[in-house]
Amino acid sequence: MWYFRFFFVLNIVIILITTMGISSCSKTSSNNSDCPIAVDTVNIIDEKVVENTKYYLVLRISGWHDKSEIVELYNEKPSFDRCSKSDVEPVYGDSLELDRIVTHLYLDVEEKSLNIEYKDGELNKDHNKNLKIEVK
C-alpha cells in the first residue's frame, strides 16, 4: 500500500516540475525575468576591430544533456541578462559541428558572416572556448 502513495506523490512532483518548466518559457507571462529551466552559457571569447567596427565573438553553449555549441557574431558589445538573452541582435550565428575540430573562423566583413573551417582529429572539450576571429 505504501508504494501506491509513493508513486502518487512522485507523479504529482513530476507534473509540478513539468508545469513549471513549460510555464517558465511562456511568452504570455507578464514577468520578463522568467527563464527556462536550462539556461544557455554565453561568453565573449574574442573581439576584433575591422574597418572602424568592433566585432565580438560569443560562444553559446545550449542544452541540458545533449549540449550544442553556437558561435554568434555581434557588431556591438552585447550584454546578457540572467536568461542569457542579449540586448542586441547578432549579425551572424551558426552551430558548430561537435565531432570535428574548428581550425579557423574567418570573418567576411562584406557579408557580415563567418566561414568556419574544420579538421578531423581528437576533440578537446575546451578548444572552442579559445577560438579567435581571423580576417580573410
ABEGO torsion letter per residue (X at the ends): XAAAAAAAAAAAAAAAAAAAAAAAABAABABAABBBABBBBBBBABBBBBGGBBBBBBBBBBEAABBBBBBBBBABBBBBBAAGBBABBBABBBBBBAABBBABBBBBAAAGBBBBBBBBEBBBAAAAAABBBBBX
